[in-house]
Amino acid sequence: MTAERIDAYASEYDPQPIHIDADAADLGIFGGIIASGWHTLSVTMRLMVRSNIFGGAPVVGVGVDNLRYLKPVRPEDVLRARAEVLEVRPSRSHSDRGYLVLRVTTLRRDDQPVITQEWTVLVPRRMPARRA
């Protein structure tokens, strides 16, 4: 996360002083500029897509639950995302698809979690191999 990207994102989508006004942010509860939570969520999405966790299949979001903002993200923080599969279930209406429920955690370089959430995503199913 760079100061420039935090400012650009927040200026367009979340123009609060804690994201775009250094003087006001210095006086605020976080003691400086922090990234918008929505920006951090967007970065998390990018990290998940680029990880190839879904094997190149499109990530079709069905829902996000239990979203928690745990710690502020500051300029120069380096983020990574981790996913844990909580549930796998086939679609009742489409035999070629199924649902994954993932706990997604975004962490700073110091391994401190900054966001946690649970994603439900629709993915192609791997079909069992046919026996000859």
N, C-alpha and C positions, 0 to 999 in steps of 0.2 A: 504494500500500500504506500503510495507516495502522496505527499501533500498536494501535489498538482491534481492527481486523480481524485483524491478525496474532495477537493474543492470543485472540480468539474462535475462530478456526479451530484454532489449536494446542491450546487448552484442550479442544476436543472431539475432535480427530483425531490430534494429535501433541504430547502434553503434555510435551515435554522442556524443561528449564530454559533452554536457549538461545533458546526461543521465548516463554516465559511468565514468566520470573523475571529481572527487570532486574539485580539484584545478582549472581546466579549468572552471567548472560550477560556482564556486564562483566568477570568474572574468566576467562571462557572464551577459546577460541582466536580467536573473532571479535570480541572486545572490545565486545560489546553484543548487544542483541536482533536476531535475524534471523528472517525468515519461514521456515516449513516449506517444504521443496522441494515437497511435495504441494500446498500452498497456491499456490505459484508455478505449478505445472502446471495447477491449476484456473483460475487467472487467465488463463493462456495459452489454455486451451480457450475461455473466455468471449470473449477477444479474437478468436480465430479465427472463432467462430460469428457474432459481431457484425460482423465485417468483410465478410460476405456473399461471401466468396471462393468459396463453393459455390453461389452463385446462388439461395439460399433452400432448396436441397435439404437434407435432414437429413444430418448428419455421422455416418456409421456407421463407427465405428472397427473395424479388423480387427487392427491391431497397432501397437505402438510399439517401435522398436529404437534402439539406440545412444543412450540417454538419458544426458546428461552434465550434472551440476550444476557450473557453472564459477565462479560468484562468488555471494557471499551477497546476498540481497535484504533491505534494511533499511526500517524505517518511513520513510515519505515518498518512497521510490523510486517513480518513474513508469515503468511498463512498457509496451512495445509488442511486437508479434509480427510476424515476417516469415516468409513461406513461399516456398520454391523447389521447383518441380516437378522431381522426379528421374526419374520414370517414369510412363507412362500405358499401361494394358493393358486390353483388353476381358475381361469375364468369359467363361469357357469354357462356363458352364452357363446364363447369362441374358444374352441379346443386348441387353437394355435397360439393362445395368449395366456398370460397369467399375471399375478400381482406379486410384487415384492414390497414388504414393509421394511424400511431401513432406518436405523438410528444414525443420523449424520451429525458428526461433531466437527466443528471448525476450531483449529488450534493455532496459537501463536508459536513462534520459534521456540519459546521456553516451555512448550507443551501445556500451557494454560489454555483450557477451553474458553472460547469466546462466544460461541453459539452452539446450542444443541437443538435438534428437531427430529421429527419422525416423518419420513416421506413414504407415501404409497405411490408406486409407479407401475405402469402397465408395460410388460415386456413380452417379447416372443418367447414361447416355450420351446425347450429342447425336446424333441420327440424321441421316444425310445427307439433304439436301433431294431430293425426288423431281422428276424432270424431266417436264415436261408433254408 
